Amino acid sequence: MKKIFLFLCVGLLSVNVFSQKKTRGGAERSGAKSTTVSVFPKLDNLQVEVRAGKFQVAISEKGKANDALVVKEVTTGYAPNECKLSSFMASGVKLYLLTWTELSQTKSTNKTEDKTTIYSVVYEITSKKQVHSNYQLTNHITEKVFLGGTAASETQEKVRREGFEFVLNPDGSITQKNKTQQTTLVYDKDKMVFVSKKK
């Protein structure tokens, strides 16, 4: 009987040690993931980066020091989601489109707001100029509402939207739309801005 009891104790101890090793290994792997730096896109001579408190597009030119277009001032640890850089032609000019998403949450005792903001910025690199910008904000609100001054309550959810959905068309024009309006913009290369398309 003592031998069986001793055998069971050793077996359980072995299983426990093995489980702890697996858990520690898993924790190390997940910890490594959390410290991974976001990979920013690169295209032609452009590199999107966060440096010295600035989210920017760095421009490399042969024989010259790097220049940069500052997108926005940021805090330490800033890392945009789904950051993309692409090029397109509009009115015979090569332009670059930078898009990224920012997520934020505001939480109080009875209310939580989850905000998703999609940014789209267009640059004309030769002149180092931002020629268009757009944002689209979706705010998902969850709120505990008390009914008629009583202790009874219910949870309500609603979605609020601001800004415009951004669509880059194959011909280099831009469409911005929301529930109530839609506008098509074309690039004016002389003014170096996008203007409303004439009907």
C-alpha positions in Angstrom: 0.0 0.0 0.0 2.9 2.4 0.9 4.5 1.6 -2.5 1.3 2.5 -4.4 0.9 5.8 -2.4 4.6 6.7 -3.0 4.2 5.9 -6.7 1.1 8.2 -7.0 2.8 11.1 -5.2 5.8 10.9 -7.5 3.5 10.7 -10.6 1.5 13.8 -9.5 4.7 15.7 -8.7 6.1 15.0 -12.2 2.9 16.1 -13.9 2.9 19.3 -11.8 6.5 20.2 -12.6 5.9 19.6 -16.4 2.8 21.8 -16.3 4.7 24.6 -14.6 7.4 24.4 -17.3 4.9 24.7 -20.1 3.1 27.6 -18.4 6.4 29.5 -17.9 7.4 28.8 -21.5 4.0 30.1 -22.7 4.4 33.2 -20.5 7.8 33.9 -22.0 6.4 33.6 -25.5 3.4 35.9 -24.9 5.8 38.3 -23.1 8.0 38.4 -26.2 5.0 39.2 -28.4 4.0 42.2 -26.3 7.4 43.8 -26.6 7.6 43.4 -30.4 7.9 46.7 -32.1 5.3 47.5 -34.9 6.7 47.1 -38.4 6.2 50.3 -40.3 5.8 50.3 -44.1 8.5 51.3 -46.6 8.0 52.3 -50.2 10.4 53.7 -52.8 12.7 56.1 -50.8 10.1 56.5 -48.0 10.1 54.9 -44.5 7.2 55.4 -42.0 8.6 55.6 -38.5 8.2 56.9 -35.0 11.3 58.8 -33.9 12.0 61.4 -31.2 8.3 61.8 -30.3 7.2 62.2 -33.9 5.1 59.8 -36.2 6.6 60.7 -39.6 7.5 59.7 -43.1 11.3 59.8 -43.5 12.6 60.6 -47.0 16.0 59.3 -48.1 17.7 61.2 -50.9 21.1 60.3 -52.4 23.9 62.6 -51.2 21.6 64.5 -48.9 20.7 64.1 -45.2 17.3 62.4 -44.5 14.3 64.7 -44.4 11.0 63.9 -42.9 7.3 64.8 -43.1 5.9 64.9 -39.6 2.4 63.3 -39.5 1.8 64.1 -35.8 3.5 64.5 -32.4 3.2 61.3 -30.4 3.9 60.0 -26.9 6.3 57.2 -26.0 5.1 53.8 -27.0 2.8 55.1 -29.8 2.2 52.4 -32.4 -0.5 52.9 -35.0 -2.5 49.8 -36.2 -2.8 48.6 -39.8 -0.3 51.2 -41.1 -0.1 51.2 -44.9 1.8 53.3 -47.5 0.9 53.2 -51.2 1.5 55.3 -54.3 -0.9 56.3 -57.1 -1.1 58.7 -60.0 -3.5 61.7 -60.0 -3.6 64.3 -62.8 -0.2 63.0 -64.0 1.5 63.5 -60.5 2.7 60.6 -58.3 1.2 60.9 -54.9 1.6 58.7 -51.7 -1.3 57.6 -49.5 -0.6 56.9 -45.8 -3.4 55.2 -43.8 -3.5 53.9 -40.3 -5.9 53.1 -37.5 -5.9 54.3 -33.9 -7.8 52.6 -31.1 -8.7 54.1 -27.7 -11.0 53.3 -24.8 -12.6 55.6 -22.2 -14.1 53.9 -19.2 -16.1 55.2 -16.3 -18.3 53.5 -13.7 -21.4 53.2 -16.0 -20.0 54.0 -19.4 -17.4 52.6 -21.8 -16.5 54.2 -25.1 -14.4 52.2 -27.7 -13.2 54.5 -30.4 -11.7 53.4 -33.7 -10.3 56.2 -35.9 -9.1 55.6 -39.5 -6.8 58.2 -40.9 -5.9 58.8 -44.5 -3.2 61.4 -45.5 -2.0 62.1 -49.1 1.5 63.5 -49.7 3.2 65.1 -52.8 6.8 64.1 -52.0 8.7 66.2 -54.5 7.4 69.4 -52.8 7.2 67.6 -49.4 3.6 68.7 -48.9 0.5 67.2 -47.4 -2.2 67.7 -50.1 -5.2 66.0 -48.4 -6.2 64.4 -45.1 -9.3 62.6 -43.8 -10.5 60.8 -40.7 -13.4 58.4 -40.0 -14.3 57.9 -36.3 -16.6 55.1 -35.0 -17.5 55.4 -31.3 -19.1 52.3 -29.8 -20.7 53.3 -26.6 -21.9 50.8 -23.9 -23.8 52.5 -21.0 -25.7 51.4 -17.9 -28.8 53.4 -17.7 -31.0 53.6 -14.5 -34.7 53.4 -15.1 -37.0 56.1 -13.5 -34.8 56.9 -10.5 -35.0 53.3 -9.3 -32.3 50.7 -8.7 -33.4 48.9 -11.8 -31.1 49.4 -14.8 -30.4 48.3 -18.3 -27.4 48.3 -20.6 -27.7 50.3 -23.8 -25.4 50.2 -26.8 -25.1 52.8 -29.5 -22.7 53.7 -32.3 -21.8 57.3 -33.2 -19.8 58.2 -36.3 -17.9 61.3 -37.4 -15.9 62.2 -40.5 -16.0 60.5 -43.8 -15.3 57.1 -45.3 -12.2 57.5 -47.6 -12.2 55.7 -51.0 -9.3 56.0 -53.5 -10.6 55.5 -57.0 -8.7 53.8 -59.8 -8.4 57.1 -61.7 -6.7 58.8 -58.8 -9.8 60.7 -57.6 -11.0 60.5 -54.0 -14.5 59.8 -52.8 -15.5 60.8 -49.3 -18.9 59.7 -48.0 -21.1 59.4 -44.9 -24.8 58.7 -44.3 -25.9 62.1 -45.7 -23.4 63.1 -48.3 -20.9 62.0 -50.9 -18.2 64.1 -52.5 -15.7 63.2 -55.3 -12.4 65.1 -55.2 -9.8 65.4 -58.0 -6.2 66.6 -57.7 -5.4 70.1 -58.9 -1.7 69.9 -59.6 -1.3 73.7 -59.9 -2.8 74.4 -56.5 -1.5 71.1 -55.1 -4.7 70.2 -53.3 -7.8 68.0 -53.9 -10.8 70.0 -55.0 -14.4 69.1 -55.7 -15.0 67.5 -59.0 -17.0 69.7 -61.4 -20.2 68.1 -62.6 
